Amino acid sequence: MFEGLDWSAALKRAALMTGFYWLIIYAMSVAFPKSFGIGSQELPGLLTTTAMVFLLFTVFTAFTERARKRRVQQQNTKNSSKKSKTTDDGDGDGDDEGTPSALKGRPNPNASRKKTRRKR
């Protein structure tokens, strides 16, 4: 269950988010000192909340990153298998997909464009 988790990236991201959390707390205490001030009585509760947010966000980020890496890896293997199937068909239908066309790398002549105004 805990295999393949990237803890270092998760810790960095959690530290960044915890820093943003403290920045918001500080800004709110400066903006609204009476209703949102950080006093000596609220500090232990705030530190406990910060530690819990840090730990939960670290675990959540580690699992999310692992799931994202697995999805990307599955998508890459799916795409590579599709490419190998299309190149290794061996039908001999006469499709010349391997040979480049005369328009390779040029603009599509069938695409509509705005006509340039004539200068008089």
Backbone as a chain_set.jsonl record, in Angstrom:
{"seq": "MFEGLDWSAALKRAALMTGFYWLIIYAMSVAFPKSFGIGSQELPGLLTTTAMVFLLFTVFTAFTERARKRRVQQQNTKNSSKKSKTTDDGDGDGDDEGTPSALKGRPNPNASRKKTRRKR", "coords": {"N": [[0.818, -1.189, 0.0], [1.984, 1.222, 0.725], [3.973, 1.4, -1.134], [6.173, 2.81, -3.494], [5.77, 5.504, -2.979], [6.502, 8.943, -3.172], [8.062, 10.532, -0.946], [9.695, 12.754, -0.508], [9.04, 14.754, -2.401], [6.4, 15.097, -1.652], [6.679, 16.054, 0.971], [7.947, 18.5, 0.468], [5.946, 19.869, -0.982], [3.922, 19.909, 0.937], [5.149, 21.438, 2.925], [5.31, 23.864, 1.595], [2.567, 24.445, 1.268], [1.834, 24.62, 3.949], [3.297, 26.837, 4.678], [1.935, 28.76, 3.148], [-0.476, 28.608, 4.514], [0.229, 29.648, 7.053], [0.928, 32.207, 6.219], [-1.544, 33.216, 5.38], [-2.916, 33.127, 7.832], [-1.393, 34.999, 9.265], [-1.83, 37.321, 7.717], [-4.59, 37.626, 8.03], [-4.697, 38.085, 10.783], [-3.43, 40.515, 10.947], [-5.085, 42.118, 9.393], [-7.611, 41.895, 10.64], [-7.421, 42.359, 13.691], [-8.847, 42.182, 16.135], [-10.893, 40.262, 15.879], [-9.586, 38.125, 14.732], [-7.11, 37.799, 15.828], [-3.861, 36.608, 16.743], [-3.255, 35.286, 19.662], [-1.591, 34.526, 22.799], [-3.016, 32.484, 23.957], [-4.306, 31.184, 21.847], [-2.26, 30.141, 20.348], [-1.094, 27.456, 20.92], [-3.208, 25.8, 20.007], [-3.315, 26.58, 17.353], [-0.811, 25.781, 16.434], [-1.075, 23.016, 16.729], [-3.139, 22.523, 14.905], [-1.858, 23.311, 12.561], [0.202, 21.398, 12.418], [-1.309, 19.067, 12.072], [-2.559, 19.629, 9.603], [-0.278, 19.74, 8.005], [0.716, 17.057, 8.192], [-1.487, 15.521, 7.196], [-1.773, 16.631, 4.641], [0.688, 15.952, 3.544], [0.575, 13.116, 3.378], [-1.694, 12.835, 1.735], [-0.798, 14.132, -0.611], [1.36, 12.501, -1.34], [0.094, 10.053, -2.005], [-1.539, 10.964, -4.08], [0.313, 11.833, -6.019], [1.558, 9.403, -6.602], [-0.562, 8.009, -7.783], [-0.982, 9.637, -9.998], [1.441, 9.304, -11.398], [1.26, 6.602, -12.021], [-0.99, 6.613, -13.722], [0.01, 8.144, -15.87], [2.071, 6.49, -16.716], [0.62, 4.2, -17.523], [-0.832, 5.35, -19.613], [1.236, 6.025, -21.35], [2.219, 3.469, -22.013], [-0.034, 2.461, -23.267], [-0.25, 4.172, -25.464], [2.17, 3.622, -26.762], [1.763, 0.954, -27.441], [-0.333, 1.205, -29.244], [0.942, 2.607, -31.287], [2.818, 0.723, -32.109], [1.152, -1.271, -33.071], [-0.041, -0.031, -35.287], [2.139, 0.449, -36.953], [3.23, -2.05, -37.355], [1.437, -3.62, -38.822], [1.368, -5.123, -41.287], [-0.464, -5.759, -43.284], [-0.514, -5.108, -45.986], [-2.24, -3.615, -47.553], [-1.852, -1.642, -49.333], [-1.683, 0.839, -48.36], [0.226, 3.605, -48.054], [1.504, 4.653, -45.658], [3.972, 4.926, -44.586], [5.529, 6.294, -46.429], [6.438, 9.627, -47.073], [4.27, 12.363, -47.925], [3.864, 14.742, -50.664], [3.127, 17.119, -49.582], [4.154, 17.232, -47.072], [4.994, 18.919, -44.175], [4.215, 21.35, -45.133], [1.784, 24.072, -45.356], [-1.72, 23.241, -45.123], [-3.418, 22.946, -48.115], [-6.137, 22.888, -48.338], [-7.243, 24.243, -46.293], [-9.18, 26.917, -45.071], [-8.526, 30.346, -45.59], [-8.226, 33.789, -44.712], [-8.667, 36.162, -47.232], [-6.149, 38.248, -48.487], [-6.239, 41.782, -48.509], [-6.466, 43.718, -51.434], [-4.11, 46.042, -52.488], [-4.643, 49.267, -53.562]], "CA": [[0.0, 0.0, 0.0], [2.845, 2.386, 0.802], [5.084, 1.224, -2.061], [6.266, 3.76, -4.597], [5.396, 6.869, -2.598], [7.6, 9.902, -3.238], [7.872, 11.326, 0.258], [10.43, 14.028, -0.535], [8.215, 15.727, -3.131], [5.206, 15.352, -0.845], [7.073, 16.913, 2.09], [8.187, 19.848, -0.061], [4.671, 20.491, -1.305], [3.21, 20.142, 2.191], [5.8, 22.579, 3.58], [4.872, 25.058, 0.86], [1.171, 24.726, 1.607], [1.801, 25.049, 5.345], [3.763, 28.219, 4.649], [0.806, 29.577, 2.69], [-1.449, 28.618, 5.597], [0.711, 30.611, 8.048], [0.846, 33.537, 5.611], [-2.952, 33.629, 5.444], [-3.217, 33.384, 9.247], [-0.759, 36.266, 9.628], [-2.524, 38.412, 7.027], [-5.893, 37.816, 8.659], [-4.523, 38.671, 12.111], [-3.082, 41.925, 10.755], [-6.251, 42.809, 8.843], [-8.685, 41.878, 11.633], [-6.728, 41.949, 14.926], [-9.734, 41.867, 17.266], [-11.666, 39.036, 15.674], [-8.764, 37.024, 14.233], [-5.764, 37.987, 16.342], [-3.152, 35.452, 17.278], [-2.841, 35.551, 21.032], [-0.817, 33.442, 23.411], [-3.915, 31.375, 24.264], [-4.667, 30.473, 20.621], [-1.069, 29.63, 19.676], [-0.967, 25.98, 20.934], [-4.215, 25.218, 19.122], [-2.921, 26.887, 15.985], [0.316, 24.905, 16.106], [-1.618, 21.663, 16.575], [-3.862, 22.506, 13.63], [-0.855, 23.372, 11.495], [0.866, 20.096, 12.336], [-2.257, 18.111, 11.49], [-2.693, 19.963, 8.182], [0.968, 19.331, 7.36], [0.773, 15.597, 8.078], [-2.53, 15.034, 6.295], [-1.484, 17.052, 3.279], [1.826, 15.165, 3.078], [0.092, 11.784, 2.993], [-2.591, 13.0, 0.593], [0.001, 14.47, -1.787], [2.153, 11.329, -1.724], [-0.785, 9.11, -2.698], [-2.0, 11.578, -5.324], [1.418, 11.808, -6.969], [1.754, 8.026, -7.039], [-1.649, 7.682, -8.705], [-0.744, 10.383, -11.236], [2.543, 8.658, -12.115], [0.751, 5.341, -12.572], [-1.839, 6.936, -14.874], [0.868, 8.569, -16.975], [2.779, 5.307, -17.19], [-0.337, 3.387, -18.272], [-1.15, 6.062, -20.851], [2.393, 5.891, -22.238], [2.267, 2.108, -22.536], [-1.153, 2.314, -24.186], [0.094, 4.881, -26.687], [3.246, 2.915, -27.456], [1.209, -0.262, -28.032], [-1.109, 1.619, -30.415], [1.89, 2.937, -32.347], [3.43, -0.498, -32.619], [0.135, -1.985, -33.837], [-0.263, 0.631, -36.573], [3.32, 0.334, -37.808], [3.555, -3.45, -37.588], [0.253, -4.343, -39.304], [1.75, -6.143, -42.245], [-1.6, -6.124, -44.117], [-0.217, -4.978, -47.398], [-3.423, -3.071, -48.2], [-1.478, -0.62, -50.287], [-1.586, 2.113, -47.663], [1.618, 4.04, -47.986], [1.639, 5.569, -44.526], [5.376, 5.083, -44.294], [6.146, 7.229, -47.363], [5.947, 10.991, -46.86], [3.573, 12.952, -49.064], [4.5, 15.94, -51.214], [2.739, 18.264, -48.76], [4.687, 17.062, -45.728], [5.651, 20.091, -43.642], [3.678, 22.569, -45.74], [0.412, 24.362, -44.923], [-2.765, 22.491, -45.785], [-4.032, 23.779, -49.162], [-7.591, 22.854, -48.235], [-7.676, 25.052, -45.156], [-9.653, 28.232, -45.494], [-7.774, 31.485, -45.073], [-8.763, 35.093, -45.098], [-7.967, 36.707, -48.393], [-5.503, 39.517, -48.205], [-6.824, 42.916, -49.246], [-5.665, 44.253, -52.519], [-3.703, 47.428, -52.327], [-4.951, 50.02, -54.781]], "C": [[0.864, 1.256, 0.0], [4.057, 2.274, -0.121], [5.03, 2.302, -3.141], [5.845, 5.179, -4.26], [6.627, 7.759, -2.603], [7.442, 10.88, -2.078], [8.572, 12.676, 0.18], [9.63, 15.095, -1.273], [6.964, 16.081, -2.329], [5.522, 16.26, 0.335], [7.324, 18.348, 1.631], [6.874, 20.571, -0.343], [3.87, 20.795, -0.041], [3.827, 21.313, 2.953], [5.397, 23.885, 2.899], [3.436, 25.431, 1.226], [1.024, 25.164, 3.068], [2.3, 26.479, 5.471], [2.681, 29.176, 4.179], [-0.266, 29.695, 3.78], [-1.049, 29.635, 6.662], [0.655, 32.032, 7.51], [-0.588, 34.076, 5.662], [-3.348, 33.946, 6.879], [-2.643, 34.732, 9.665], [-1.483, 37.452, 8.995], [-3.896, 38.675, 7.657], [-5.754, 38.437, 10.041], [-4.11, 40.137, 12.017], [-4.31, 42.708, 10.29], [-7.374, 42.931, 9.877], [-8.118, 41.465, 12.993], [-7.664, 41.579, 16.072], [-10.459, 40.546, 17.086], [-10.798, 37.851, 15.257], [-7.337, 37.115, 14.758], [-5.163, 36.714, 16.887], [-2.643, 35.831, 18.658], [-2.067, 34.378, 21.591], [-1.716, 32.249, 23.749], [-4.224, 30.547, 23.01], [-3.48, 29.793, 19.959], [-0.916, 28.11, 19.768], [-1.992, 25.288, 20.031], [-3.873, 25.432, 17.663], [-1.758, 26.006, 15.541], [-0.137, 23.463, 15.906], [-2.342, 21.528, 15.243], [-2.896, 22.512, 12.458], [-0.151, 22.034, 11.328], [-0.043, 19.049, 11.711], [-2.445, 18.362, 9.998], [-1.454, 19.503, 7.425], [1.02, 17.817, 7.154], [-0.263, 15.047, 7.096], [-2.24, 15.419, 4.853], [-0.284, 16.297, 2.712], [1.375, 13.791, 2.588], [-0.794, 11.87, 1.753], [-1.802, 13.276, -0.686], [0.821, 13.276, -2.256], [1.292, 10.324, -2.488], [-1.277, 9.676, -4.037], [-0.916, 11.538, -6.395], [1.682, 10.392, -7.476], [0.684, 7.625, -8.045], [-1.45, 8.395, -10.045], [0.369, 9.731, -12.049], [2.096, 7.338, -12.734], [-0.135, 5.585, -13.795], [-1.012, 7.332, -16.078], [1.601, 7.377, -17.562], [1.845, 4.396, -17.995], [-0.688, 4.038, -19.601], [0.0, 5.933, -21.842], [2.484, 4.489, -22.82], [1.131, 1.869, -23.52], [-0.837, 2.987, -25.516], [1.186, 4.162, -27.46], [2.722, 1.625, -28.084], [0.363, 0.062, -29.255], [-0.18, 1.943, -31.581], [2.492, 1.68, -32.941], [2.418, -1.304, -33.433], [-0.058, -1.351, -35.203], [0.942, 0.507, -37.48], [3.634, -1.097, -38.164], [2.355, -4.257, -38.075], [0.644, -5.474, -40.247], [0.601, -6.574, -43.129], [-1.205, -6.161, -45.58], [-1.421, -4.457, -48.152], [-3.067, -2.056, -49.277], [-1.433, 0.753, -49.642], [-0.111, 2.473, -47.541], [1.775, 5.063, -46.881], [3.098, 5.839, -44.215], [6.056, 6.095, -45.206], [5.577, 8.616, -47.145], [5.285, 11.538, -48.112], [4.314, 14.198, -49.536], [4.202, 17.159, -50.354], [3.286, 18.179, -47.337], [5.447, 18.32, -45.299], [5.162, 21.405, -44.22], [2.274, 22.829, -45.212], [-0.603, 23.559, -45.734], [-3.424, 23.361, -46.848], [-5.554, 23.813, -49.072], [-8.124, 23.704, -47.082], [-8.101, 26.427, -45.65], [-8.821, 29.312, -44.821], [-8.482, 32.764, -45.48], [-7.949, 35.607, -46.274], [-7.346, 38.046, -48.016], [-6.133, 40.605, -49.062], [-5.86, 43.358, -50.333], [-5.321, 45.691, -52.238], [-3.952, 48.144, -53.631], [-4.075, 51.216, -54.92]], "O": [[0.522, 2.245, -0.648], [5.055, 2.967, 0.078], [3.957, 2.653, -3.631], [5.589, 5.978, -5.161], [7.679, 7.373, -2.093], [6.784, 11.913, -2.201], [8.084, 13.651, 0.75], [9.554, 16.233, -0.809], [6.523, 17.23, -2.33], [4.728, 17.14, 0.67], [6.958, 19.298, 2.322], [6.709, 21.739, 0.01], [3.21, 21.831, 0.038], [3.103, 22.098, 3.565], [5.17, 24.893, 3.567], [3.134, 26.6, 1.464], [0.173, 25.997, 3.379], [1.784, 27.25, 6.28], [2.518, 30.264, 4.731], [-0.882, 30.747, 3.946], [-1.89, 30.404, 7.127], [0.366, 32.966, 8.258], [-0.808, 35.251, 5.955], [-4.044, 34.932, 7.122], [-3.313, 35.518, 10.335], [-1.721, 38.465, 9.653], [-4.305, 39.827, 7.796], [-6.601, 39.236, 10.441], [-4.411, 40.92, 12.918], [-4.544, 43.828, 10.742], [-8.017, 43.977, 9.967], [-8.316, 40.324, 13.411], [-7.31, 40.742, 16.902], [-10.621, 39.791, 18.044], [-11.211, 36.7, 15.405], [-6.434, 36.537, 14.154], [-5.862, 35.853, 17.422], [-1.703, 36.614, 18.789], [-1.908, 33.354, 20.927], [-1.233, 31.119, 23.822], [-4.387, 29.33, 23.105], [-3.671, 28.944, 19.088], [-0.622, 27.498, 18.741], [-1.671, 24.301, 19.367], [-4.116, 24.559, 16.829], [-1.726, 25.539, 14.403], [0.358, 22.769, 15.018], [-2.177, 20.533, 14.537], [-3.097, 21.797, 11.476], [0.068, 21.588, 10.201], [0.408, 18.233, 10.907], [-2.487, 17.416, 9.211], [-1.56, 18.943, 6.333], [1.334, 17.351, 6.059], [0.058, 14.202, 6.261], [-2.441, 14.615, 3.942], [-0.243, 16.029, 1.511], [1.758, 13.36, 1.5], [-0.655, 11.068, 0.829], [-2.11, 12.71, -1.735], [0.959, 13.063, -3.461], [1.723, 9.8, -3.515], [-1.411, 8.937, -5.013], [-1.201, 11.24, -7.554], [1.994, 10.202, -8.652], [0.983, 6.976, -9.048], [-1.719, 7.823, -11.102], [0.251, 9.616, -13.269], [2.506, 6.997, -13.844], [-0.047, 4.858, -14.785], [-1.298, 6.901, -17.195], [1.736, 7.269, -18.781], [2.24, 3.876, -19.039], [-0.828, 3.347, -20.61], [-0.228, 5.753, -23.038], [2.794, 4.332, -24.001], [1.308, 1.151, -24.504], [-1.124, 2.433, -26.577], [1.133, 4.098, -28.689], [3.187, 1.235, -29.155], [0.336, -0.716, -30.209], [-0.472, 1.6, -32.727], [2.658, 1.586, -34.157], [2.803, -1.961, -34.401], [-0.224, -2.067, -36.19], [0.772, 0.462, -38.698], [4.257, -1.341, -39.197], [2.254, -5.448, -37.781], [0.292, -6.633, -40.028], [0.66, -7.667, -43.692], [-1.513, -7.104, -46.31], [-1.612, -4.83, -49.31], [-3.934, -1.659, -50.057], [-1.167, 1.741, -50.326], [0.685, 1.716, -46.984], [2.137, 6.211, -47.137], [3.428, 6.875, -43.639], [7.054, 6.7, -44.814], [4.361, 8.776, -47.043], [5.69, 11.216, -49.229], [5.264, 14.652, -48.898], [4.95, 18.136, -50.393], [2.91, 18.985, -46.486], [6.405, 18.737, -45.95], [5.648, 22.469, -43.834], [1.635, 21.921, -44.68], [-0.362, 23.239, -46.898], [-3.947, 24.425, -46.517], [-6.19, 24.68, -49.671], [-9.336, 23.855, -46.929], [-7.469, 27.017, -46.525], [-8.462, 29.209, -43.648], [-9.231, 32.807, -46.455], [-6.723, 35.503, -46.306], [-7.95, 38.859, -47.316], [-6.512, 40.364, -50.208], [-4.64, 43.367, -50.171], [-6.169, 46.466, -51.795], [-3.523, 47.686, -54.69], [-4.2, 51.962, -55.891]]}, "num_chains": 1, "name": "protein.A"}
